[in-house]
Amino acid sequence: MSAAGNVLLVGCGKMGGAMLRGWLARGMTPGQVTVVEPFADAADAIRSDLGVGVAAAPEDIPAGFEPDIVIFAVKPQGMDDIVPAYRDIAGGGAVVLSIAAGRTIGYFETHLGSEAAIVRTMPNTPAAVGRGITAACANAHVTESQRAACQGLLEAVGEAVWVEDEALIDAVTAVSGSGPAYVFLLIECMAQAGVEQGLPPEIAERLARMTVAGSGELACLSEDDAATLRKNVTSPGGTTAAALDVLMAGDGLAPLMSRAIEAATRRSRELAG
């Protein structure tokens, strides 16, 4: 991943750490990365486990390290105190990539300058196991080479797609950003329903967990769309059809999911202000 150039990673929590491990696993050298991490214990762990340079604050970044990409992987509520300190770096030609929910491109342009190259993204938690998907949106100052470099970094933890309309990030947040929670709830509900039919709780949980995991992997690897995969496992008049008669009824899963996605989209817009 040498094509990405030098990367300054601001924050190295769960998502930032997952990304960093993905980059290193795909060939990025430790010398290409500097992490800004103010907490000493976390900084020591990053140095010893991953071998990358760590600075406690922007002013501690080594003078010879010139980042091509600055990635903000900190919690949104801490951004106001953190982002302005990187204005000079962004003005020096580095592209800024944010994985913070609810912080718009306009927010970063306000703090970093109207000419700054900004990429706003929405990843999801399966990135921790290299199976995430991230949607990205760039402002007009991001070059094709910068976009390609960002694409490579994002693909280190899964897939990446681009949307040209930033307003769509709210729907992305509702579908994929929050989506893992919906899947985990499905596992809970399937397991509980199994218990209600007499299964021991630990077996019901295992059956539900592995069925969802295996079905997801099958969907990922198959060239068929979800509707075709569903039809392939549904025999007319069989047990699956009986269950789908309930789930696909007028008051079944589809309208419920539509209301859930709408609520999450609306809340995302509210948080973005």
C-alpha positions in Angstrom: 0.0 0.0 0.0 2.9 2.3 -0.6 0.7 4.2 -3.1 -1.2 5.7 -0.2 1.8 7.7 0.8 2.2 8.9 4.4 -0.8 8.6 6.7 -1.5 10.6 9.8 -4.1 8.7 11.9 -5.7 11.0 14.5 -7.2 8.6 17.0 -6.6 4.8 17.2 -9.7 3.3 18.9 -11.6 0.3 17.7 -12.2 1.6 14.2 -8.9 3.4 13.8 -7.1 0.5 15.1 -8.9 -1.9 12.8 -8.0 0.3 9.8 -4.3 0.6 10.9 -4.0 -3.2 11.2 -5.6 -3.7 7.8 -3.1 -1.2 6.2 -0.1 -2.9 7.7 -1.4 -6.4 6.8 -1.7 -5.2 3.2 1.9 -4.0 2.9 2.0 -0.5 4.3 5.2 0.0 6.2 5.2 1.3 9.8 7.3 4.2 8.7 4.4 5.5 6.5 2.1 6.0 9.5 2.1 8.3 12.5 -0.7 8.0 15.0 -1.8 10.9 17.2 -2.8 9.4 20.6 -2.8 11.5 23.8 -3.2 8.6 26.2 0.2 7.2 27.3 -0.9 3.6 27.9 -2.6 3.4 24.5 0.3 5.1 22.8 2.8 2.5 24.3 0.6 -0.3 23.2 0.4 1.0 19.6 4.2 1.4 19.5 4.9 -2.1 20.9 2.2 -4.0 19.1 2.3 -2.3 15.7 5.7 -0.6 15.5 4.4 2.7 14.2 5.3 6.2 15.4 3.0 7.8 17.9 2.7 11.5 18.8 0.8 12.8 21.9 -0.4 16.0 20.0 -0.1 17.6 16.6 2.9 19.7 17.7 4.7 16.4 18.6 4.5 15.0 15.0 8.1 14.5 13.8 9.3 17.4 11.7 10.3 15.2 8.8 6.9 13.4 8.6 4.7 15.0 5.9 1.3 13.3 5.6 -0.5 12.8 2.3 -3.7 11.7 4.1 -5.0 12.8 7.5 -7.6 10.5 8.9 -9.8 11.6 11.8 -10.9 8.5 13.7 -12.1 10.2 16.9 -15.5 10.5 18.5 -17.7 13.3 16.9 -18.2 15.1 20.3 -14.4 15.6 20.5 -14.0 17.1 17.1 -14.4 20.8 17.9 -11.3 20.6 20.2 -9.2 18.5 17.8 -9.8 19.4 14.2 -8.7 23.1 14.1 -5.2 22.1 15.1 -4.7 20.4 11.7 -5.5 23.4 9.6 -2.0 24.0 8.5 -1.5 20.3 7.6 -4.7 20.3 5.5 -3.7 23.5 3.8 -0.4 21.9 2.9 -1.9 19.6 0.4 -3.0 16.6 2.5 -6.4 15.1 1.9 -8.5 14.8 5.0 -10.6 11.7 5.5 -13.1 11.5 8.4 -14.9 8.5 9.8 -16.8 10.5 12.4 -20.6 10.2 12.2 -22.6 13.4 11.8 -19.7 15.7 10.8 -20.3 17.1 7.3 -17.9 18.2 4.7 -18.9 21.8 5.4 -17.9 21.3 9.0 -14.4 20.4 8.0 -14.2 23.2 5.5 -15.1 25.6 8.2 -12.4 24.4 10.5 -9.7 23.5 8.0 -10.3 26.0 5.2 -12.6 26.2 2.2 -9.9 24.9 -0.1 -9.1 21.8 1.9 -9.6 18.4 0.2 -12.2 16.5 2.3 -13.5 13.0 2.2 -16.4 12.1 4.5 -17.0 8.5 5.1 -19.4 6.1 7.0 -17.8 2.8 7.8 -19.4 0.0 9.9 -18.2 -2.2 12.7 -17.5 -5.4 10.6 -14.4 -3.5 9.6 -13.0 -5.0 12.8 -12.8 -8.4 11.1 -12.0 -7.1 7.6 -15.6 -7.4 6.4 -16.9 -3.9 6.6 -18.3 -1.6 4.0 -17.6 2.1 3.9 -19.4 4.7 1.8 -17.4 7.9 1.0 -18.2 11.3 -0.4 -15.6 13.8 -1.6 -15.7 17.6 -2.0 -14.6 19.2 -5.2 -11.0 19.7 -4.1 -10.2 16.0 -3.9 -8.1 14.8 -6.8 -8.5 11.5 -8.6 -5.2 10.3 -7.2 -6.3 11.3 -3.7 -9.6 9.5 -4.2 -7.8 6.4 -5.3 -5.5 6.5 -2.3 -8.5 6.9 0.1 -10.2 4.0 -1.7 -7.2 1.8 -1.1 -7.1 2.6 2.6 -10.8 2.0 3.1 -10.6 -1.4 1.2 -8.1 -2.6 3.7 -11.0 -3.3 6.1 -13.7 -4.4 3.5 -15.4 -2.8 0.6 -15.8 0.9 -0.3 -18.4 2.7 -2.4 -18.7 6.4 -3.3 -21.7 8.6 -3.4 -21.6 11.9 -5.1 -24.5 13.5 -3.1 -23.5 14.0 0.5 -27.1 14.0 1.6 -27.1 10.3 0.8 -24.7 9.7 3.7 -27.7 9.8 6.1 -29.3 6.9 4.3 -26.0 5.1 4.2 -25.8 5.6 8.0 -29.2 4.1 8.4 -28.6 1.1 6.2 -25.0 0.0 6.8 -23.7 2.2 9.6 -26.4 1.2 12.0 -27.2 -2.1 10.1 -25.0 -4.4 12.2 -27.2 -3.7 15.2 -30.3 -4.8 13.2 -28.6 -8.1 12.3 -27.6 -8.7 15.9 -31.2 -8.1 16.9 -32.3 -10.6 14.3 -30.0 -13.2 16.0 -31.5 -12.4 19.4 -35.0 -12.7 18.1 -34.4 -16.0 16.2 -32.7 -17.5 19.3 -35.5 -16.4 21.6 -38.1 -17.8 19.2 -36.2 -21.1 19.2 -36.3 -21.2 23.0 -40.0 -20.6 22.9 -40.3 -23.7 20.7 -38.3 -25.8 23.3 -34.7 -25.5 22.3 -32.1 -25.0 25.1 -30.9 -21.4 25.1 -27.3 -22.1 24.2 -28.3 -24.3 21.2 -30.8 -21.7 20.0 -28.2 -19.0 20.2 -25.7 -21.0 18.3 -28.1 -22.0 15.6 -29.3 -18.4 15.1 -25.7 -17.0 15.2 -24.2 -19.4 12.7 -27.2 -19.3 10.4 -27.0 -15.5 10.1 -23.2 -15.7 9.7 -23.3 -18.4 7.1 -26.1 -16.8 5.2 -24.2 -13.5 5.1 -21.1 -15.2 3.8 -23.2 -17.0 1.1 -24.8 -13.7 0.1 -21.4 -12.1 -0.1 -19.9 -14.8 -2.3 -22.9 -15.5 -4.5 -23.6 -13.7 -7.8 -27.3 -14.1 -7.2 -29.3 -11.2 -5.6 -30.9 -11.6 -2.2 -34.4 -12.3 -3.6 -33.0 -15.2 -5.7 -31.1 -16.6 -2.8 -34.3 -16.5 -0.7 -36.3 -18.3 -3.4 -33.6 -20.9 -3.7 -34.2 -22.1 -0.2 -38.0 -21.8 -0.2 -39.9 -25.0 -1.2 -43.5 -24.4 -2.1 -45.7 -25.5 0.9 -42.7 -26.2 3.1 -41.5 -24.9 6.4 -39.6 -21.9 5.0 -42.7 -20.9 3.0 -44.8 -21.0 6.1 -42.4 -18.7 7.9 -42.1 -16.3 5.0 -45.9 -16.1 4.8 -45.7 -14.3 8.2 -42.5 -12.3 7.5 -43.7 -11.1 4.0 -47.2 -10.2 5.1 -48.4 -6.6 4.7 -47.5 -6.0 8.4 -44.3 -8.1 8.2 -40.6 -7.4 8.0 -40.5 -5.1 4.9 -42.7 -2.2 6.3 -41.1 -2.6 9.7 -37.6 -2.3 8.2 -38.7 0.7 6.1 -39.9 2.5 9.2 -36.6 1.6 11.1 -34.4 2.9 8.2 -36.5 6.0 7.9 -36.2 6.7 11.6 -32.4 6.2 11.5 -32.0 8.4 8.4 -34.1 11.2 10.0 -31.9 11.0 13.2 -28.7 11.1 11.2 -29.9 14.3 9.5 -30.8 15.8 12.9 -27.3 15.0 14.3 -25.6 16.5 11.3 -27.5 19.7 12.1 
